[in-house]
Amino acid sequence: MKLKSILLAGALIGTTSLLHAQKLAIIPEPYQMKVTEGNFSLPKVITVNAPADNVIAKQISDQIKLATGYSVNYSLSASKTKAVVDIQIVKDEAIGNEGYLLDVNAKGIQIKANTNQGLFYAWQTLQQIMPTAIFSKKTTSNITWNVPYVSIMDKPRFGWRGLMFDVSRHFFTKEEVKKYIDDMVLYKYNLLHLHLTDDQGWRLQIKALPKLTEVGAWRVERKGKWGNTTVPALDEPKTYGGFYTHEDVKEIVTYAKSKFVDILPEIDIPGHSMAFLASYPLSTTPTHNYQVNVGTEFMEWGGYNGHNAALIDNALNPANETVYNYLDKIFTEVAELFPFEYIHMGGDENAKNNWEKSAEVQALMKKEGLKNQNEVQSYFVKRVEKIINSKGKKLMGWDEILEGGLPGNAAVMSWRGMAGGIEAAKQNHKVVMTPNDYVYIDFYQGEVTAEGKVYAGLRMKKTYEFEPLPQGVDPKYILGGQANLWTEQILNYRTAQYLTWPRSMSVAESLWSPKEKKDWKNFSEKAEKHFDILDALNVKYAKSIYDPIVKTTTNSNGKLFATMEGEVENLHFYYSIDDSSIPDNWSLEYTQPILIPNDVTVLRIATYRDGKPIGKMLNIPYESLKQRAKKVL
């Protein structure tokens, strides 16, 4: 193939010297990088030399022209001696299909990659080191368009770098899904896992089974705390919901492909199927008046001999052949809509107490020689795998599909820690690591009283410790990893953004960068600089890294003490423990454990850096301080 190049040439080439080489805030950290003194200044007249069919070249040129307002002209014969930017498709085994080479020096900017995907990732890196105005949707004046001198050789550690977006519990429009894709690719994510079905909504049109969206996509709207909302009457209007038509999906898939993102569709079965059952009552208790769940309690978690017990049966009947006939229809359409090689079947948190009481299931067990309910689920999973394989796809499921025996070629997504993934790899199955204690980004990320409790807390520093490859596991079985955004308690897209960023930056670095390149101090400093980028992109994000980590203890005399610890460096915490004072940097500064008298009602904390307030004011009630206390003798 003839080398393709873009040569951007201009009348002026300027450089600006620096006293010291700059510290660049590139996320994820490149494989190799050398920064030197100086900047290259973009000229005001730019000539682009490129084949007309190079879509990445056009993206780069169009955005530079839009953001800078400079003149950009195409030419097929620009002299390389006048080049500002030289972009080439090359053959270099060292960087693979997704890697790239980026050099900025006094002569200009050069990008090389084996594929357009590599060029695309080089562009993401280049934007991060340019003035933030490069992300603007309109021309920005009075900007000095300097690019620091740097030499980068970059390539990913893992091929599977994913984010999961739950569009079932709460529905998000196709435009919001596309915006989510826009934001994730800046950090070199290449896979979007769409959780399309659950108890609270069926979000994918299946033409062969129209009730799945006529009924299953809609529910009574509730605004209360998830798990405690009131059960709706059967005749209450079902006004909340939505779904993606075939045309919507095709549009999303095409858009994702243009950003080098694959989409993994998930149809969550046999459990998590209440929306399915409201449409077609194919459970072991089909006479129940099923409704799409509105956030009411329907499961006793761990309450049935240590296992989940469904208060309302939300599982498909594994002994009913109609179930498999319907699943064949569903996966036929899913396979046609989504070109990715895997289809995710869920398989998680399936309560088996209703199966256990079912005469149909007991008959199935006798017929197939199944000894327990785990083997019944394994039977179900194996039947589903045959259906999915018949569509030319491979099956993936949550780590519960290990229970009772894995089907032949199934891949495992390990969410209950790493153990399931480790076991699957030992059995020579492919694995995606997504342990909830590191990468479940719906968990609250700062002070719980400021953000609200969502299952558990997960600080960004803990997320950054995510290591997808456990010791002793053969790397060839670890596809990579992903962060998961469940949306039970996420009612709108801005909140989805807030919980995704900046924590997903830390996951991106774990999946792309060499393990030995990871450094929390360096990363956290970079992440703070990226807040300006997120502002430019109108992305809502959390500044929870500025919240102190507040812990309490009680001594042998029953006295309560509070401690504060910073997640990032150079933070100062000022506080008050009376009802009326709002702390600032003239208030008491935290230097040692604080005695909290019994008559205190609230601990207020303000965070400062370099004499200026940063982050949010915390107001922690006494009861919360007391509840989190550990006794120290």
C-alpha positions as CSV (number, residue, x, y, z in Angstrom):
1,M,0.0,0.0,0.0
2,K,1.4,3.4,-0.9
3,L,2.3,5.5,2.1
4,K,-0.3,8.1,2.9
5,S,0.8,11.4,4.3
6,I,-0.6,14.8,5.4
7,L,1.9,17.6,5.0
8,L,0.7,20.8,6.7
9,A,3.0,23.7,5.5
10,G,2.9,27.4,6.4
11,A,4.8,30.6,5.8
12,L,5.9,30.9,9.5
13,I,7.3,28.3,11.8
14,G,8.1,29.6,15.2
15,T,9.4,28.1,18.4
16,T,9.3,29.3,22.0
17,S,12.0,28.3,24.4
18,L,11.3,27.1,27.9
19,L,13.6,27.2,30.9
20,H,12.7,23.6,31.7
21,A,11.1,20.7,29.8
22,Q,7.4,20.7,30.5
23,K,5.5,18.0,32.4
24,L,2.8,16.8,30.1
25,A,-0.6,15.7,31.3
26,I,-1.3,12.8,28.9
27,I,-3.9,10.2,30.0
28,P,-3.3,7.4,29.7
29,E,0.4,7.5,30.2
30,P,2.3,6.7,27.0
31,Y,4.4,3.5,26.6
32,Q,7.5,5.7,26.0
33,M,7.8,9.4,26.1
34,K,10.7,11.9,26.1
35,V,9.9,15.6,26.6
36,T,12.5,18.3,25.7
37,E,12.6,22.1,26.0
38,G,10.7,24.2,23.7
39,N,7.4,24.6,21.8
40,F,6.4,24.4,18.2
41,S,4.0,27.2,17.2
42,L,1.4,26.5,14.6
43,P,1.6,29.0,11.7
44,K,-1.5,31.0,10.6
45,V,-1.4,29.6,7.1
46,I,-1.5,25.8,6.9
47,T,-1.2,23.6,3.9
48,V,-2.5,20.0,4.2
49,N,-1.0,17.4,2.0
50,A,-3.2,14.3,2.2
51,P,-5.2,11.8,0.1
52,A,-8.9,12.8,0.1
53,D,-10.0,9.5,1.4
54,N,-8.1,9.6,4.7
55,V,-10.9,10.3,7.2
56,I,-8.6,10.9,10.2
57,A,-6.6,13.4,8.2
58,K,-9.8,15.3,7.5
59,Q,-10.9,15.2,11.1
60,I,-7.6,16.6,12.3
61,S,-7.6,19.3,9.6
62,D,-11.2,20.3,10.2
63,Q,-10.8,20.6,13.9
64,I,-7.5,22.6,13.6
65,K,-9.2,25.0,11.2
66,L,-12.3,25.3,13.4
67,A,-10.5,25.9,16.6
68,T,-7.7,28.1,15.4
69,G,-9.4,30.0,12.7
70,Y,-6.3,29.6,10.6
71,S,-6.3,29.0,6.9
72,V,-6.1,25.3,6.0
73,N,-5.6,24.3,2.4
74,Y,-5.2,20.8,0.9
75,S,-2.4,20.1,-1.5
76,L,-1.0,16.8,-2.9
77,S,2.5,18.3,-3.5
78,A,3.5,20.3,-0.4
79,S,7.2,20.3,0.2
80,K,8.2,18.4,3.3
81,T,10.8,21.0,4.0
82,K,7.9,23.3,4.8
83,A,5.9,20.7,6.7
84,V,4.1,21.7,9.9
85,V,2.5,18.3,10.4
86,D,3.4,15.1,8.7
87,I,1.0,12.1,9.2
88,Q,1.9,8.8,7.7
89,I,0.4,5.3,7.5
90,V,3.4,3.0,7.8
91,K,4.3,-0.6,8.6
92,D,5.9,-0.9,12.1
93,E,5.3,-4.1,14.0
94,A,6.5,-2.5,17.2
95,I,3.4,-0.4,17.6
96,G,0.7,-2.9,16.5
97,N,-2.7,-1.9,15.1
98,E,-3.6,0.6,17.8
99,G,-0.2,2.2,18.5
100,Y,1.4,5.3,17.0
101,L,4.6,7.5,16.9
102,L,4.3,11.2,17.7
103,D,7.2,13.6,17.4
104,V,7.0,17.4,18.0
105,N,10.2,19.4,17.4
106,A,11.4,22.6,15.7
107,K,10.5,21.2,12.3
108,G,6.9,20.5,13.2
109,I,4.7,17.6,14.1
110,Q,5.0,14.1,12.8
111,I,2.5,11.2,13.4
112,K,3.0,7.6,12.2
113,A,0.8,4.6,12.6
114,N,0.0,1.4,11.0
115,T,-3.8,2.0,10.8
116,N,-6.3,4.8,11.0
117,Q,-7.1,3.7,14.5
118,G,-3.5,4.4,15.5
119,L,-3.7,7.8,13.9
120,F,-6.9,8.5,15.7
121,Y,-5.3,7.7,19.1
122,A,-2.3,9.9,18.2
123,W,-4.8,12.7,17.6
124,Q,-6.3,12.2,21.0
125,T,-2.8,12.5,22.6
126,L,-2.0,15.5,20.5
127,Q,-5.1,17.3,21.5
128,Q,-4.3,16.7,25.2
129,I,-1.0,18.6,24.8
130,M,-2.4,21.5,22.8
131,P,-4.2,24.5,24.2
132,T,-7.6,23.4,25.6
133,A,-9.3,25.6,23.0
134,I,-8.5,22.8,20.5
135,F,-11.7,21.1,21.7
136,S,-13.8,24.2,21.0
137,K,-16.8,24.0,18.6
138,K,-16.0,27.5,17.4
139,T,-12.9,29.6,16.7
140,T,-11.2,30.9,19.8
141,S,-9.2,34.2,19.5
142,N,-6.1,35.3,21.4
143,I,-4.7,31.8,21.7
144,T,-1.0,31.1,21.2
145,W,-1.1,27.7,19.5
146,N,2.0,26.2,21.0
147,V,2.7,22.4,21.1
148,P,5.5,21.2,23.4
149,Y,8.4,19.3,22.1
150,V,8.0,15.6,22.7
151,S,8.8,12.2,21.2
152,I,6.3,9.4,21.9
153,M,6.1,5.7,21.1
154,D,2.8,4.4,22.3
155,K,0.7,1.3,22.2
156,P,-1.9,-0.3,24.5
157,R,-1.3,-3.0,27.1
158,F,-4.7,-4.6,26.6
159,G,-6.9,-4.9,23.6
160,W,-10.2,-4.8,25.6
161,R,-10.6,-1.3,27.2
162,G,-14.2,-0.9,28.0
163,L,-16.9,1.1,29.7
164,M,-20.3,-0.4,30.5
165,F,-23.3,1.9,30.4
166,D,-26.5,0.6,31.9
167,V,-29.3,2.0,29.8
168,S,-32.0,-0.3,31.3
169,R,-32.5,0.9,34.9
170,H,-32.8,4.4,33.5
171,F,-33.1,5.1,29.8
172,F,-30.6,7.3,27.9
173,T,-31.2,8.6,24.4
174,K,-29.1,7.7,21.4
175,E,-27.6,11.2,21.4
176,E,-26.5,10.7,25.0
177,V,-25.0,7.3,24.1
178,K,-23.1,9.0,21.3
179,K,-21.9,11.7,23.6
180,Y,-20.7,9.0,26.0
181,I,-18.7,7.5,23.1
182,D,-17.2,11.0,22.3
183,D,-15.9,11.4,25.8
184,M,-14.5,7.8,26.3
185,V,-12.4,7.8,23.1
186,L,-10.4,10.8,24.3
187,Y,-8.9,8.3,26.8
188,K,-8.5,5.6,24.2
189,Y,-11.4,3.3,25.3
190,N,-12.4,1.0,22.4
191,L,-15.4,-0.9,23.7
192,L,-18.9,0.2,24.9
193,H,-20.8,-2.5,26.8
194,L,-24.5,-1.6,26.6
195,H,-26.6,-3.2,29.3
196,L,-29.9,-3.3,27.3
197,T,-32.3,-5.3,29.5
198,D,-33.1,-5.7,33.1
199,D,-36.0,-5.9,35.6
200,Q,-36.6,-2.2,35.1
201,G,-36.7,-2.0,31.3
202,W,-36.2,-3.7,27.9
203,R,-34.5,-1.2,25.7
204,L,-34.0,-3.0,22.3
205,Q,-36.7,-3.4,19.7
206,I,-37.2,-7.0,18.7
207,K,-39.5,-7.0,15.7
208,A,-40.4,-10.7,16.2
209,L,-41.5,-10.1,19.8
210,P,-43.1,-6.6,19.8
211,K,-44.4,-6.7,23.4
212,L,-40.8,-6.5,24.7
213,T,-40.9,-2.8,23.9
214,E,-44.6,-2.2,23.8
215,V,-44.8,-3.4,27.4
216,G,-41.3,-4.0,28.7
217,A,-39.8,-0.6,27.8
218,W,-42.3,1.3,30.0
219,R,-42.9,1.6,33.7
220,V,-44.6,3.8,36.3
221,E,-42.3,6.6,37.2
222,R,-40.9,6.8,40.8
223,K,-38.5,9.4,42.2
224,G,-37.9,7.9,45.6
225,K,-34.9,6.0,47.0
226,W,-34.1,2.9,44.9
227,G,-35.3,-0.3,46.6
228,N,-37.8,1.6,48.8
229,T,-40.3,2.9,46.3
230,T,-43.9,2.0,46.5
231,V,-45.4,-0.8,44.4
232,P,-47.5,0.7,41.7
233,A,-51.2,-0.2,41.1
234,L,-51.8,-2.2,38.0
235,D,-53.7,0.7,36.4
236,E,-51.1,3.4,37.1
237,P,-49.9,5.1,33.9
238,K,-46.6,3.8,32.7
239,T,-45.0,6.9,31.4
240,Y,-41.3,6.4,32.0
241,G,-39.1,4.6,29.6
242,G,-37.9,4.3,26.0
243,F,-36.1,2.0,23.7
244,Y,-33.8,1.9,20.7
245,T,-35.3,1.0,17.3
246,H,-33.3,-1.0,14.8
247,E,-32.5,2.2,13.0
248,D,-31.3,3.8,16.3
249,V,-29.0,0.9,16.9
250,K,-27.6,1.1,13.4
251,E,-26.9,4.8,13.8
252,I,-25.2,4.2,17.2
253,V,-23.1,1.3,15.9
254,T,-22.0,3.3,12.8
255,Y,-21.1,6.3,15.0
256,A,-19.1,4.1,17.3
257,K,-17.3,2.5,14.5
258,S,-16.2,5.9,13.2
259,K,-14.6,6.4,16.7
260,F,-13.0,2.9,16.6
261,V,-15.4,1.7,19.4
262,D,-17.0,-1.8,19.3
263,I,-20.4,-2.3,21.1
264,L,-21.0,-5.3,23.2
265,P,-24.8,-5.9,23.6
266,E,-26.1,-7.5,26.8
267,I,-29.4,-9.3,27.1
268,D,-29.5,-10.2,30.8
269,I,-31.0,-13.7,31.4
270,P,-32.2,-15.9,33.0
271,G,-32.5,-13.6,36.0
272,H,-33.0,-9.8,35.9
273,S,-35.9,-10.6,33.5
274,M,-38.9,-8.9,35.0
275,A,-39.4,-6.5,32.0
276,F,-39.2,-9.6,29.7
277,L,-41.8,-11.4,32.0
278,A,-44.1,-8.4,32.0
279,S,-44.2,-8.8,28.3
280,Y,-44.2,-12.5,28.0
281,P,-44.8,-14.4,31.3
282,L,-42.4,-17.3,30.8
283,S,-41.2,-17.8,34.4
284,T,-42.0,-20.7,36.7
285,T,-44.8,-18.6,38.2
286,P,-46.5,-17.4,35.0
287,T,-49.8,-16.5,36.8
288,H,-48.1,-13.6,38.7
289,N,-49.3,-10.1,37.6
290,Y,-45.9,-9.0,36.3
291,Q,-45.0,-5.3,36.0
292,V,-41.8,-3.7,34.9
293,N,-40.1,-3.0,38.2
294,V,-40.1,0.6,39.3
295,G,-37.3,0.3,41.9
296,T,-39.3,-1.6,44.5
297,E,-37.7,-4.4,46.6
298,F,-38.2,-7.8,45.0
299,M,-35.1,-9.7,46.2
300,E,-33.8,-10.9,49.5
301,W,-30.1,-10.7,48.9
302,G,-28.3,-13.7,50.4
303,G,-31.4,-14.6,52.5
304,Y,-32.0,-18.1,51.2
305,N,-29.4,-20.4,52.6
306,G,-26.8,-17.8,51.8
307,H,-28.2,-17.3,48.3
308,N,-30.5,-14.7,46.8
309,A,-34.2,-15.3,47.2
310,A,-36.6,-13.7,44.7
311,L,-39.6,-12.2,46.5
312,I,-41.1,-11.9,43.0
313,D,-39.9,-14.5,40.5
314,N,-37.7,-12.6,37.9
315,A,-36.2,-15.5,36.2
316,L,-37.0,-17.3,32.9
317,N,-38.2,-20.9,33.1
318,P,-35.3,-23.1,32.0
319,A,-37.7,-26.1,31.5
320,N,-40.0,-24.2,29.0
321,E,-39.0,-24.7,25.4
322,T,-40.9,-21.5,24.4
323,V,-38.2,-19.6,26.3
324,Y,-35.5,-21.0,24.0
325,N,-37.6,-20.3,20.9
326,Y,-38.1,-16.7,22.0
327,L,-34.4,-16.4,22.8
328,D,-33.5,-17.6,19.3
329,K,-35.7,-14.8,17.9
330,I,-34.1,-12.3,20.1
331,F,-30.5,-13.3,19.4
332,T,-31.2,-13.5,15.7
333,E,-32.0,-9.8,15.7
334,V,-29.2,-8.9,18.2
335,A,-26.6,-10.6,16.0
336,E,-27.8,-8.8,12.9
337,L,-27.7,-5.4,14.6
338,F,-24.4,-5.6,16.5
339,P,-21.3,-6.7,14.4
340,F,-19.1,-7.3,17.5
341,E,-17.9,-10.9,17.9
342,Y,-19.4,-11.3,21.4
343,I,-23.0,-11.2,22.8
344,H,-23.3,-10.9,26.6
345,M,-26.0,-13.0,28.1
346,G,-25.8,-11.7,31.7
347,G,-26.3,-14.8,33.9
348,D,-25.7,-12.9,37.2
349,E,-27.6,-12.8,40.5
350,N,-30.1,-15.4,39.4
351,A,-32.3,-16.4,42.4
352,K,-33.1,-20.1,42.1
353,N,-35.7,-20.5,44.9
354,N,-38.6,-20.5,42.5
355,W,-36.8,-23.0,40.2
356,E,-36.3,-25.2,43.2
357,K,-40.1,-25.4,43.9
358,S,-41.0,-25.8,40.2
359,A,-42.4,-29.2,39.1
360,E,-41.3,-28.4,35.5
361,V,-37.7,-27.8,36.7
362,Q,-37.7,-30.9,38.8
363,A,-38.7,-32.9,35.8
364,L,-36.0,-31.3,33.7
365,M,-33.4,-32.2,36.3
366,K,-34.5,-35.8,36.3
367,K,-34.5,-36.0,32.5
368,E,-31.1,-34.3,32.1
369,G,-29.4,-35.8,35.1
370,L,-28.9,-32.4,36.8
371,K,-28.0,-32.7,40.5
372,N,-28.6,-29.1,41.7
373,Q,-29.8,-25.7,40.7
374,N,-26.3,-24.6,39.6
375,E,-26.3,-27.4,37.1
376,V,-29.8,-26.2,36.0
377,Q,-28.4,-22.8,35.3
378,S,-25.4,-24.3,33.5
379,Y,-27.8,-26.3,31.4
380,F,-29.6,-23.0,30.5
381,V,-26.3,-21.2,29.7
382,K,-25.2,-24.0,27.5
383,R,-28.4,-23.9,25.5
384,V,-28.1,-20.1,25.2
385,E,-24.5,-20.6,24.0
386,K,-25.7,-22.9,21.2
387,I,-28.2,-20.3,20.1
388,I,-25.6,-17.5,20.1
389,N,-23.0,-19.6,18.3
390,S,-25.6,-20.4,15.7
391,K,-25.7,-16.7,14.9
392,G,-21.9,-16.6,14.3
393,K,-21.2,-15.0,17.7
394,K,-19.5,-16.0,20.9
395,L,-21.1,-16.0,24.3
396,M,-19.9,-13.9,27.3
397,G,-21.4,-13.8,30.7
398,W,-20.9,-12.6,34.3
399,D,-18.8,-14.9,36.5
400,E,-21.9,-16.7,37.8
401,I,-21.9,-18.7,34.6
402,L,-19.0,-20.6,36.1
403,E,-21.4,-22.2,38.6
404,G,-22.4,-25.6,37.5
405,G,-19.8,-25.7,34.7
406,L,-18.8,-23.4,31.9
407,P,-19.9,-24.1,28.3
408,G,-17.3,-24.8,25.7
409,N,-16.1,-21.4,24.5
410,A,-17.8,-18.9,26.8
411,A,-15.9,-15.9,27.9
412,V,-16.2,-14.7,31.5
413,M,-16.7,-11.1,32.8
414,S,-15.4,-11.2,36.3
415,W,-17.3,-8.8,38.6
416,R,-17.3,-10.4,42.1
417,G,-13.6,-9.7,42.5
418,M,-11.0,-11.4,40.5
419,A,-11.6,-15.0,41.6
420,G,-14.1,-15.9,38.8
421,G,-11.7,-14.5,36.2
422,I,-8.8,-16.4,37.6
423,E,-10.8,-19.7,37.7
424,A,-12.0,-19.1,34.1
425,A,-8.5,-18.5,32.9
426,K,-7.3,-21.7,34.6
427,Q,-10.0,-23.5,32.5
428,N,-8.6,-21.8,29.4
429,H,-11.4,-19.4,28.9
430,K,-11.1,-15.7,27.8
431,V,-11.7,-13.2,30.6
432,V,-12.5,-9.5,31.0
433,M,-11.7,-8.2,34.5
434,T,-14.2,-5.8,36.0
435,P,-14.1,-6.3,39.8
436,N,-16.7,-4.3,41.6
437,D,-14.4,-3.3,44.4
438,Y,-12.2,-1.4,41.9
439,V,-14.2,-0.4,38.8
440,Y,-17.9,-0.1,39.7
441,I,-18.2,3.6,39.1
442,D,-21.8,4.0,40.2
443,F,-20.4,3.7,43.8
444,Y,-20.0,7.1,45.6
445,Q,-16.5,8.5,45.2
446,G,-16.2,11.1,48.0
447,E,-17.8,11.9,51.3
448,V,-20.9,9.8,51.6
449,T,-23.0,12.5,53.3
450,A,-22.3,14.8,50.4
451,E,-22.9,12.3,47.6
452,G,-25.4,9.8,48.9
453,K,-24.8,6.2,49.6
454,V,-24.9,3.9,46.5
455,Y,-24.0,0.4,47.7
456,A,-20.4,1.3,48.7
457,G,-17.7,3.9,48.3
458,L,-15.0,3.8,45.7
459,R,-12.3,6.5,45.8
460,M,-10.4,7.3,42.6
461,K,-7.2,6.3,44.3
462,K,-8.6,2.8,44.8
463,T,-9.8,2.7,41.2
464,Y,-6.3,3.6,40.1
465,E,-5.0,0.5,41.9
466,F,-6.9,-1.8,39.5
467,E,-4.6,-4.4,38.0
468,P,-6.3,-6.5,35.3
469,L,-3.7,-9.3,35.2
470,P,-3.4,-11.2,38.5
471,Q,-0.2,-12.9,39.4
472,G,0.2,-16.4,38.1
473,V,-2.5,-16.0,35.4
474,D,-1.6,-16.7,31.8
475,P,-1.8,-13.3,30.0
476,K,-3.2,-14.8,26.8
477,Y,-6.5,-15.4,28.6
478,I,-7.0,-11.9,29.9
479,L,-8.6,-9.8,27.2
480,G,-8.5,-6.7,29.3
481,G,-10.9,-4.9,31.6
482,Q,-13.6,-2.3,31.9
483,A,-15.4,0.0,34.3
484,N,-19.1,-0.4,34.9
485,L,-21.7,2.3,35.3
486,W,-25.0,0.9,36.8
487,T,-27.8,3.4,36.7
488,E,-30.3,2.3,39.4
489,Q,-29.8,5.6,41.1
490,I,-28.7,7.7,38.1
491,L,-31.7,9.5,36.8
492,N,-30.1,11.7,34.1
493,Y,-27.1,11.9,31.8
494,R,-25.3,14.7,33.7
495,T,-25.2,12.5,36.8
496,A,-23.9,9.6,34.6
497,Q,-21.1,11.9,33.5
498,Y,-20.4,13.0,37.1
499,L,-19.9,9.4,38.2
500,T,-17.9,8.4,35.1
501,W,-15.3,11.2,35.2
502,P,-12.6,11.5,36.3
503,R,-12.5,7.9,37.7
504,S,-12.7,6.4,34.2
505,M,-9.4,8.2,33.4
506,S,-7.7,6.0,36.1
507,V,-9.2,2.8,34.6
508,A,-8.0,3.9,31.2
509,E,-4.5,4.2,32.4
510,S,-4.6,0.7,34.0
511,L,-5.8,-0.7,30.6
512,W,-3.5,1.1,28.2
513,S,-0.3,2.0,30.1
514,P,2.6,-0.3,31.1
515,K,2.1,-1.4,34.7
516,E,5.5,0.0,35.7
517,K,4.5,3.5,34.3
518,K,1.7,3.9,36.8
519,D,2.2,6.4,39.6
520,W,-0.7,7.8,41.6
521,K,0.9,11.2,42.4
522,N,1.8,11.8,38.7
523,F,-1.7,10.6,37.6
524,S,-3.7,12.6,40.1
525,E,-1.8,15.8,39.0
526,K,-2.6,15.0,35.4
527,A,-6.2,14.3,36.2
528,E,-6.6,17.7,37.8
529,K,-5.2,19.4,34.7
530,H,-7.8,17.5,32.6
531,F,-10.6,19.2,34.5
532,D,-10.1,22.1,32.1
533,I,-10.5,19.7,29.1
534,L,-13.8,18.3,30.6
535,D,-15.0,21.9,31.1
536,A,-14.2,22.7,27.5
537,L,-16.2,19.6,26.5
538,N,-19.2,20.5,28.8
539,V,-18.7,17.3,30.7
540,K,-19.9,17.2,34.3
541,Y,-17.3,15.6,36.5
542,A,-16.6,15.0,40.2
543,K,-14.1,16.9,42.3
544,S,-14.4,14.4,45.0
545,I,-10.6,13.9,45.2
546,Y,-10.7,17.2,47.2
547,D,-13.0,15.7,49.8
548,P,-11.1,14.6,52.9
549,I,-11.3,11.0,53.9
550,V,-13.0,11.4,57.3
551,K,-12.8,8.5,59.7
552,T,-13.7,8.2,63.4
553,T,-12.7,6.2,66.4
554,T,-13.8,5.9,69.9
555,N,-11.3,5.4,72.8
556,S,-11.7,3.2,75.9
557,N,-13.6,6.1,77.6
558,G,-16.2,6.2,74.7
559,K,-14.9,9.6,73.4
560,L,-15.3,10.1,69.7
561,F,-12.4,11.4,67.6
562,A,-12.4,12.4,63.9
563,T,-9.4,12.2,61.5
564,M,-9.0,13.6,58.0
565,E,-6.7,12.4,55.2
566,G,-6.2,13.9,51.8
567,E,-6.6,11.8,48.6
568,V,-4.3,14.1,46.7
569,E,-1.4,16.3,47.8
570,N,-1.2,19.9,49.1
571,L,-4.7,20.1,50.7
572,H,-5.5,21.9,53.9
573,F,-8.7,21.2,55.8
574,Y,-10.4,23.8,58.0
575,Y,-13.3,22.9,60.2
576,S,-15.9,23.9,62.7
577,I,-18.0,21.8,65.2
578,D,-20.6,24.4,66.2
579,D,-23.9,24.8,64.6
580,S,-23.4,28.3,63.1
581,S,-19.8,28.7,61.9
582,I,-19.0,28.2,58.2
583,P,-15.3,27.4,58.0
584,D,-12.8,29.1,55.8
585,N,-9.0,29.4,56.0
586,W,-9.3,31.6,59.1
587,S,-11.0,28.7,61.0
588,L,-9.3,25.9,62.8
589,E,-7.0,23.9,60.6
590,Y,-6.9,20.1,60.9
591,T,-3.5,18.9,62.3
592,Q,-4.4,16.1,64.6
593,P,-7.5,14.0,65.6
594,I,-10.4,16.1,66.6
595,L,-12.4,15.4,69.8
596,I,-16.1,15.4,68.8
597,P,-18.2,16.2,72.0
598,N,-21.6,14.5,72.4
599,D,-23.5,17.7,71.9
600,V,-22.0,18.4,68.5
601,T,-24.6,18.2,65.7
602,V,-22.4,18.7,62.6
603,L,-18.8,18.7,61.6
604,R,-18.2,21.2,58.8
605,I,-15.1,21.0,56.6
606,A,-13.7,23.4,53.9
607,T,-10.8,22.3,51.7
608,Y,-8.1,24.8,50.6
609,R,-5.1,24.7,48.4
610,D,-2.6,27.6,48.0
611,G,-4.9,29.8,50.1
612,K,-8.0,29.2,47.8
613,P,-11.1,27.1,48.4
614,I,-11.2,23.9,46.4
615,G,-13.8,21.2,46.3
616,K,-17.1,21.4,48.2
617,M,-18.1,22.3,51.7
618,L,-18.8,19.2,53.8
619,N,-21.5,19.0,56.5
620,I,-21.2,15.7,58.3
621,P,-23.9,15.0,60.9
622,Y,-22.9,13.7,64.3
623,E,-24.9,10.5,63.7
624,S,-22.8,9.7,60.6
625,L,-19.6,10.3,62.5
626,K,-20.8,8.0,65.2
627,Q,-21.9,5.3,62.9
628,R,-18.5,5.1,61.1
629,A,-16.5,4.9,64.3
630,K,-14.1,2.1,65.1
631,K,-13.2,1.4,68.7
632,V,-9.6,1.8,69.6
633,L,-8.6,0.4,73.0
